[in-house]
Amino acid sequence: MEEKFRVAMFGQKRLSREGGIEIVVKELCTRMVQAGCQVTCYNRAGHHVSGAEYDGKTEYEGICQKSVPTIEKKGLAAVSSSAFAALYSAFGKYNVVHIHAEGPAFFSWLPKLFGKRVVVTIHGIDWQREKWKSGFGSKFIHQGEKNAVKYADEIIVLSKGVQDYFQKIYGRETCFIPNGVNRPKLREAEMISKKFGISKDSYILFLGRLVPEKGIRYLVEAFKQVKTDKKLVIAGGSSDTNSFMKELLELAKADDRIIFTGFVQGQLLDELYSNAYIYTLPSDLEGMPLSLLEAMSYGNCCVVSDIPECTEVVEDKALIFKKADINDLRDKLQSTCDYPRMVTKLKQQAADFICKKYNWDDVVEETMQLYRRVRK
């Protein structure tokens, strides 16, 4: 791609590990900069979940980062920051404005109005998420979806299911470009042993945002019935869901095998992935689960719900249970504890399979080809 190709991105909170969108934007942008693009990320203002040292940081590996005005109230942070990001990108000198998620896509008309080429990535059907199922948020996200259909030059989807949805509901063609994954370096259990008292193969891991649609309720209920001395480690921070966090703690309080770590990153994250006995993702709803790709890239045996977004990823290289079925999840977890040879076999296949199937360099190349098409 020519050296001066200019891209603006918004929809992410900031370049961090706060969620799947943030990880995707970081991976895309760092590689696009390396390929000669000028990339500007319009991020939310406010405190950085990764720590105060990241507050106000303006450049990350060559990416220009700009904080936009943000109303720090529940339900308004995303709307306000997206509105300002759309306004700034509309007046900036950009070849492509790339918007992430349905809510921010509400404002896709604004850069379009000023002659910009607009690409929208749909990370999942967001109005189906529990916190957006009613009220203003639901209407706003629904309209964001419709505006993406109406104004975007191209729509990127991460799963075949979402591609089918847009074709069926809107008659809109979309471009399927899944997420990628990096092959990681495995780490021995050091920090996690000191901090949580866990060692290699001594725990079952869930890692992700603590929100209802991730199926963590089922996981806790199922695990409480599993006969094992292994721990259940639930790693991740809450996302506008403090009441849900309280509910989980209440559910888990009678079982001292269940550990909540809070938000993790860096070495702690690497160690948790590297030393898990199995990884489980019991979600009711996903876009494309990056944590599942990551878990497999570390060579984990995975137990996932039978939603298409999970089964498309794992194919026959994981154990699959019926979504929301506590008994089936319990049985699958019990079988992994009872049959370690089965777990070992799935572990041996996981990393090579997933790293070959999902590659960030391929994702970026396909995305840049799409940019070239819309620019013409």
Buried (B, 14 or more C-beta within 10 A) or exposed (E): BEEEBBBBBBBBBBBBBBBBBBBBBBBBBBBBBEBEBBBBBBBBBBEBBBEEEBEEBEEBEEBBBBBBEBBEEEBEBBBBBBBBBBBBBBEBEBBBBBBBBBBBBBBBBBBBEBEBBBBBBBBBBBBEBBBBEEEEBBEBBBBBBBBBBBBBBBBBBBBEBBBEBBEEEBEBEBBEBBBBBBEBEEBEBEBBBEEBEBEBBBBBBBBBBBBBBBBBBBBBBBBBBBEBEBBBBBBBBBBEBEEBBEBBEEBBEEBEBBBBBEBBEEEBBBBBBBBBBBBBBBBBBBBBBBBBBBBBBBBBBBBBBEBEBBBBBBEEBBBBBEBBBBEBBBBBBBBBBEEEEEBEEBBEBBBBBBBEBBBBEEBBBBBBEBBEEBEE
